[in-house]
Amino acid sequence: MCIRDRRLGVKAGDGELVSAGSIIVRQRGMTFLSGPGTGLGKDYTVFATVDGRVHFEHARKDKKRVRVEAAAAAS
């Protein structure tokens, strides 16, 4: 596998609707931290654990936190 073939980066933008299990960020190391509604894979991939909207926020000066706000259930 070549370095260029890793396909790293943000896969879902801020405010975008995602389903549970969707990959939000592929990364090496923890530049993006996992927040509520997200999980962290063994290769530091941040993924959604609930259906909802993605939000990015600053956790520290050099890191961002990713969270997913659960979508309201349609009745």
LUMVEXGU-797745 format. One record per residue: residue in three letters; y, x, z of N, C-alpha, C in turn. Coordinates in nm, 3 decimals, always signed. Layout:
// residues N
(ALA (Y X Z) (Y X Z) (Y X Z))
...
END
This chain:
// residues 75
(MET (-0.118 +0.084 +0.000) (+0.000 +0.000 +0.000) (+0.124 +0.089 +0.000))
(CYS (+0.209 +0.065 -0.093) (+0.333 +0.141 -0.106) (+0.438 +0.085 -0.010))
(ILE (+0.534 +0.166 +0.028) (+0.640 +0.121 +0.119) (+0.716 +0.003 +0.059))
(ARG (+0.736 +0.002 -0.072) (+0.811 -0.105 -0.137) (+0.735 -0.237 -0.140))
(ASP (+0.606 -0.238 -0.113) (+0.524 -0.358 -0.122) (+0.512 -0.435 +0.009))
(ARG (+0.591 -0.403 +0.108) (+0.574 -0.466 +0.240) (+0.634 -0.605 +0.249))
(ARG (+0.728 -0.639 +0.163) (+0.789 -0.773 +0.159) (+0.850 -0.813 +0.294))
(LEU (+0.926 -0.722 +0.354) (+0.989 -0.747 +0.483) (+1.120 -0.823 +0.463))
(GLY (+1.169 -0.885 +0.570) (+1.299 -0.949 +0.567) (+1.295 -1.091 +0.620))
(VAL (+1.411 -1.156 +0.611) (+1.426 -1.294 +0.658) (+1.374 -1.388 +0.550))
(LYS (+1.283 -1.476 +0.587) (+1.220 -1.569 +0.492) (+1.279 -1.709 +0.500))
(ALA (+1.341 -1.744 +0.612) (+1.404 -1.876 +0.629) (+1.543 -1.856 +0.687))
(GLY (+1.643 -1.915 +0.625) (+1.781 -1.897 +0.667) (+1.822 -1.985 +0.783))
(ASP (+1.942 -1.958 +0.834) (+1.997 -2.034 +0.946) (+2.020 -2.179 +0.903))
(GLY (+1.971 -2.275 +0.983) (+1.987 -2.416 +0.955) (+1.879 -2.474 +0.864))
(GLU (+1.787 -2.391 +0.818) (+1.683 -2.438 +0.727) (+1.571 -2.508 +0.803))
(LEU (+1.516 -2.613 +0.742) (+1.403 -2.685 +0.802) (+1.275 -2.607 +0.777))
(VAL (+1.194 -2.590 +0.881) (+1.065 -2.521 +0.868) (+0.957 -2.604 +0.935))
(SER (+0.835 -2.584 +0.893) (+0.722 -2.651 +0.957) (+0.653 -2.552 +1.050))
(ALA (+0.574 -2.603 +1.142) (+0.502 -2.518 +1.237) (+0.411 -2.423 +1.160))
(GLY (+0.414 -2.297 +1.197) (+0.332 -2.196 +1.132) (+0.404 -2.121 +1.022))
(SER (+0.524 -2.165 +0.985) (+0.601 -2.098 +0.880) (+0.654 -1.964 +0.929))
(ILE (+0.651 -1.865 +0.842) (+0.706 -1.733 +0.874) (+0.857 -1.739 +0.856))
(ILE (+0.929 -1.690 +0.958) (+1.075 -1.689 +0.954) (+1.125 -1.549 +0.921))
(VAL (+1.070 -1.447 +0.989) (+1.111 -1.307 +0.966) (+0.989 -1.217 +0.965))
(ARG (+0.980 -1.127 +0.864) (+0.880 -1.020 +0.863) (+0.957 -0.893 +0.893))
(GLN (+0.912 -0.816 +0.992) (+0.987 -0.698 +1.036) (+0.896 -0.590 +1.090))
(ARG (+0.951 -0.472 +1.102) (+0.885 -0.360 +1.169) (+0.967 -0.333 +1.294))
(GLY (+0.907 -0.343 +1.411) (+0.983 -0.331 +1.535) (+1.044 -0.466 +1.570))
(MET (+1.126 -0.468 +1.676) (+1.180 -0.596 +1.722) (+1.331 -0.604 +1.704))
(THR (+1.376 -0.609 +1.579) (+1.517 -0.632 +1.550) (+1.552 -0.776 +1.580))
(PHE (+1.461 -0.868 +1.544) (+1.477 -1.011 +1.572) (+1.383 -1.046 +1.686))
(LEU (+1.437 -1.110 +1.790) (+1.358 -1.148 +1.906) (+1.312 -1.293 +1.891))
(SER (+1.198 -1.324 +1.950) (+1.141 -1.458 +1.946) (+1.204 -1.544 +2.056))
(GLY (+1.254 -1.662 +2.019) (+1.315 -1.754 +2.115) (+1.232 -1.880 +2.128))
(PRO (+1.290 -1.986 +2.185) (+1.219 -2.113 +2.199) (+1.179 -2.170 +2.064))
(GLY (+1.057 -2.219 +2.055) (+1.008 -2.280 +1.931) (+0.954 -2.179 +1.831))
(THR (+0.945 -2.052 +1.873) (+0.893 -1.949 +1.784) (+0.788 -1.865 +1.855))
(GLY (+0.709 -1.795 +1.777) (+0.610 -1.703 +1.831) (+0.626 -1.567 +1.766))
(LEU (+0.563 -1.466 +1.824) (+0.572 -1.329 +1.775) (+0.431 -1.279 +1.746))
(GLY (+0.406 -1.241 +1.621) (+0.275 -1.191 +1.581) (+0.255 -1.046 +1.622))
(LYS (+0.133 -0.996 +1.608) (+0.105 -0.859 +1.648) (+0.175 -0.756 +1.560))
(ASP (+0.217 -0.796 +1.439) (+0.294 -0.707 +1.352) (+0.443 -0.739 +1.359))
(TYR (+0.487 -0.804 +1.467) (+0.626 -0.840 +1.497) (+0.681 -0.947 +1.403))
(THR (+0.597 -1.022 +1.336) (+0.641 -1.133 +1.253) (+0.682 -1.249 +1.343))
(VAL (+0.801 -1.304 +1.319) (+0.848 -1.421 +1.393) (+0.812 -1.545 +1.312))
(PHE (+0.742 -1.641 +1.377) (+0.698 -1.762 +1.308) (+0.731 -1.885 +1.393))
(ALA (+0.740 -2.000 +1.327) (+0.772 -2.125 +1.395) (+0.648 -2.183 +1.461))
(THR (+0.663 -2.235 +1.583) (+0.552 -2.301 +1.652) (+0.570 -2.453 +1.651))
(VAL (+0.689 -2.499 +1.613) (+0.719 -2.643 +1.603) (+0.793 -2.668 +1.472))
(ASP (+0.790 -2.793 +1.426) (+0.870 -2.832 +1.310) (+1.015 -2.846 +1.355))
(GLY (+1.109 -2.797 +1.276) (+1.250 -2.811 +1.312) (+1.341 -2.720 +1.232))
(ARG (+1.463 -2.700 +1.284) (+1.565 -2.618 +1.217) (+1.574 -2.480 +1.281))
(VAL (+1.590 -2.379 +1.196) (+1.600 -2.240 +1.240) (+1.745 -2.211 +1.280))
(HIS (+1.762 -2.137 +1.390) (+1.894 -2.093 +1.434) (+1.886 -1.947 +1.476))
(PHE (+1.983 -1.868 +1.429) (+1.994 -1.727 +1.467) (+2.113 -1.713 +1.562))
(GLU (+2.097 -1.633 +1.667) (+2.207 -1.609 +1.761) (+2.198 -1.465 +1.810))
(HIS (+2.309 -1.410 +1.850) (+2.311 -1.273 +1.900) (+2.254 -1.269 +2.041))
(ALA (+2.151 -1.187 +2.062) (+2.093 -1.169 +2.195) (+2.160 -1.051 +2.264))
(ARG (+2.180 -0.945 +2.187) (+2.249 -0.824 +2.233) (+2.330 -0.772 +2.115))
(LYS (+2.394 -0.661 +2.136) (+2.477 -0.603 +2.031) (+2.395 -0.568 +1.906))
(ASP (+2.272 -0.522 +1.927) (+2.190 -0.474 +1.815) (+2.071 -0.563 +1.783))
(LYS (+2.058 -0.676 +1.850) (+1.942 -0.764 +1.828) (+1.986 -0.909 +1.814))
(LYS (+1.909 -0.985 +1.736) (+1.933 -1.129 +1.720) (+1.812 -1.205 +1.771))
(ARG (+1.837 -1.323 +1.825) (+1.729 -1.410 +1.871) (+1.714 -1.523 +1.771))
(VAL (+1.589 -1.556 +1.739) (+1.558 -1.665 +1.647) (+1.497 -1.777 +1.728))
(ARG (+1.548 -1.898 +1.708) (+1.491 -2.015 +1.776) (+1.476 -2.128 +1.675))
(VAL (+1.386 -2.220 +1.707) (+1.366 -2.338 +1.622) (+1.388 -2.460 +1.709))
(GLU (+1.489 -2.540 +1.675) (+1.512 -2.666 +1.745) (+1.422 -2.772 +1.684))
(ALA (+1.341 -2.835 +1.766) (+1.246 -2.935 +1.718) (+1.318 -3.050 +1.650))
(ALA (+1.264 -3.092 +1.537) (+1.321 -3.204 +1.462) (+1.294 -3.334 +1.538))
(ALA (+1.391 -3.424 +1.535) (+1.373 -3.554 +1.601) (+1.269 -3.634 +1.526))
(ALA (+1.182 -3.701 +1.599) (+1.076 -3.780 +1.537) (+1.136 -3.903 +1.469))
(ALA (+1.099 -3.923 +1.345) (+1.148 -4.040 +1.270) (+1.071 -4.164 +1.314))
(SER (+1.143 -4.273 +1.332) (+1.075 -4.396 +1.376) (+1.076 -4.502 +1.270))
END
